[in-house]
Amino acid sequence: MVRAILCTAGGRLTKRILVTGGAGFIGSHLCKALLDRGDEVAVVDNFDPFYPERIKRRALGPLLSRGLDVHEIDIRHDDRLQRLFRDFGPDVVVHLAALAGVRPSLEKPGAYLDVNVRGTACVLEAARLSGAQRLVLGSSSSVYGARAIPPFKETAIINDPESPYAASKAAAELLARTWHNLYGLEVAALRFFTVYGPRQRPDLAIHKFARRMLLGQSIPFFGDGSSRRDYTYVDDILAGVLAAIDRPLKYETANIGGAQTTSLRELIALLEATLGVKALLDLQPAQPGDVPLTSADVTHSAAVLGYAPKTPLREGLKLFADWLRGEGRDWV
């Protein structure tokens, strides 16, 4: 396939980039960033009802007039997916489509494995057949399990998952490695650590907690509050993804995290200070599948991607709160 070569005003070669799951939280931010720098972008998304479709369409709405090409396709539909890949001819595929969340995966393990593993195989094969050079895989810190030594390094063995979701992400990484070994597909497997920011999914802790706190409602407080997470602002995630699209590589696994951990109790205190309201806690037992700690070592990411998180949690929470009080007020 002959691909058109276009240059931005700054001389950078633009790319054709296909984003699966492009209507989601990270995906919609990524599509805007790619359009902002002049790339040609197509989205594959089935608008799964895990959270309201209108939220996803609202996120993509402003981008349609800028040339964003959206295709409502389930990644497990081989024929339709391969036809789109062939017609669009992507240089790079960013694979973000997945069923997300640890706790829901305990209730529907078969669905998680079907979408996240079989679906990933379908995307990899479509990428191969289309002649795509590179695939950037959205993986998860969940692959490290509960017994990894902090801070988590990419060299850790990931054969001890705590949930079907974690297992499905580890399996997706293994499949991507297989397509690299067999067909030479360049792969960057990016392990995202607890992403937050404007337009965050409403089921995730920071969004759910903040919204309920502003309404004077109680928030679920699982365990004793000592669990710690490495929270990563969405702009830092985008920096990692863009670097994985552009930098020379063959196969890399890289942590994309904030490189600082915060306990649940500390998070709630920060939200109280940011929002100016007191949290009402609904004490509940620790949840099966949850890990006590996530902690990103970003030394390797810095070396291969030039990655360095720039948004401290306190600053990121303020940016999120500004969005929530503005555009985000009627987001859910």
Buried (B, 14 or more C-beta within 10 A) or exposed (E): EEEEEEEEEEEEEBBBBBBBBBBBBBBBBBBBBBBEBBBBBBBBBBBBEBBEBEBBBBBBEEBEEEEBBBBEBBBBBEEBBBBBBBEBBBBBBBBBBBBBBBBBBBEBBEBBBBBBBBBBBBBBBBBBEBEBBBBBBBBBBBBBBEEBEBBBBBEBEBEBBBBBBBBBBBBBBEBBBBBBEEEEBBBBBBBBBBBBBBBBBBBBBBBBBBBBBBEEEEBEBBBEBEBBBBBBBBBBBBBBBBBBBBEEBEBBBBBBBBBBBBBBBBBBEBBBEBBEBEBEEEEEEEBEBBBEBBBBBBBBBBEBBEBEBEBEBEEBBBBBBEBBEEEBEEBB
